[in-house]
Amino acid sequence: MLEKMDKFDAEEFIEEFEILTKDVERVQRETLQKILEENGCTEYLQKWGLNGRTDPESFKACIPLVSHKDLEPYIQRIADGDSSAAILTGKPITTISLSSGTTQGKPKFVPFNDELLDSTMQIFKTSFAFRNREFPIGNGKALQFIYSSKQFKTKGGLAAGTATTNVYRSSHFKNTMKAMQSPCCSPDEVIFGPDFHQSLYCHLLCGLIYWDQIQVVSSTFAHSIVHAFRTFEQIWEELCTDIRDGVLSSRVTVPSIRAAMSKLLEPNPELADMIYEKCVGLSYWYGLISELFPNVKYIYGIMTGSMEPYSRKLRHYAGEVPLVCADYGSSEGWIGANVNPKLPPEFATFAVLPNIGYFEFIPLREYVDGQEQGKIDSTFLSMELKPVGLSEVSVGKEYEIIVTNFAGLYRYRLGDVVKVVGFHNSTPELQFVCRRGLLLSINIDKNTERDLQLAVEAAGKLLWEEKLEVVDFTSSVDVSTEPGHYVVFWEVSGEVKEEILKECCNCLDRSFVDAGYVGSRKVNAIGALELRLVRKGTFHKVLDHYVGLGSAVSQFKTPRCVGPNNSTVLQILCNNVVKSYFSTAFG
Ligand code: AMP
């Protein structure tokens, strides 16, 4: 498929996708067979007595469901350079990806190989083909807020970096972007620069230099796009000065970035004036992206799941430019493509590509005669709820997704909950629901990432009338006093009146509607929810902390709950608290 990319024929790609999704049961069987043929000789598969069998029935009977923790010793041996045997894959693994790890507090190692790269390109091209049908772009450039993570060698000499970094470094990626008529407007030195603040500054500058050629503004996750334009609000005058004088700001100190930027910069007072005029003419920066880049056709990035809270701000910056949600995947591998790009991000769906892995789904609720049998706590999943295959899922139901892929993961619990909302031919279209597992729980209460998100959204509305917003948020459980209580940390865009914050705090408390929480609150088995307001820039410090650990800004997700295993982040937050309120919602 990659060879075809010299010239991208979108219709041909759509046609291929249509064929691929006609009979997913067959494609899944063939894909599993291929995976097991390539890797049947591995220590891992041999251990479970698969004995060369490649059919789904034997596979499921022999191989257990696992999580990252179970595979960690194997992955660690690969990273340490153990070449005594084929451990997880027939072909040796030469690269390790670091997952963003923002949920666990530290990045995880996962294997990366050429097959994952191929599937990344397949998914990029598939969704691009559908996108281009709805929002055609001509020849131009993309303002992509992409950054590489620190790359290092593992003990065994394998290259390690975030999955996005591994992708950006590949020539396949560059060729694909070129073929899609939207190469990144920034030079490689900016993308791979060692300091993301400097890279961000230069991404913005490159975007402005090529302002009339920019067709797409994108990043992996919406957070990075919002972060970029929030930064623009602070530094736009400095950017104008650079453009006016043709001299790069002294804030950029990395010699390779300075050298690359000097080739692009030349004095352009007319452009500087134009940008200046546009910026001063905007009200609360509404429509900033469409003003700066009048030829932009859409804004592209993952806007679902934990990115949903940023899409409001993104819409504000976008003005009339459509927001298009990017595909669904993870460092472990891709899952589905957005083939309905016109759907607003909050309704985005992902059609599973049946040839990039073998997928199974654990039903998260029990149904009897179509009737839901109550909420089953996904962390204590009953194994009687047997996983079903890709062709066996039902519309309207929620599942935990299990992945088997070409990079050494077998029946791997990814940790995500998805909902089936329809089918494209015979492949399911999924909606991302949330990360599996509970975020906030003190006793019988059960609240997920999504529950917190909904509560923050409800309470955040009280700020809108004041033209204020929640910049970012997280939570923790405080059990240092009896009874324990929920703590929600908020960074807000400006000064908020005391009485509004009190109301927000009450609203947060009331918005956790889980019966366990409400019941516990009523009898004071859980104490009053506490809203802690943190100083402006606190979440920036949290981001910096993760980048220091090896995360890439491109893959950053604010952790929505900070537990004791994440004490540095908790400390950053607690050190920056400026005010705190306790709810009076339950008297
Ligand atoms: P990473 O740890 O950086 O590999 O991130 C992978 C995780 O990001 C997935 O397991 C999901 O929880 C989340 N994710 C990826 N794509 C999407 C999407 N389109 N919508 C919502 N969440 C996503």
Boltz pocket constraint, residues with backbone or C-beta under 6 A from the ligand:
constraints:
  - pocket:
      binder: B
      contacts: [[A, 98], [A, 99], [A, 100], [A, 101], [A, 102], [A, 163], [A, 302], [A, 303], [A, 304], [A, 305], [A, 306], [A, 307], [A, 326], [A, 327], [A, 328], [A, 329], [A, 330], [A, 331], [A, 332], [A, 414], [A, 415], [A, 416], [A, 432], [A, 434], [A, 435], [A, 555]]
      max_distance: 6.0
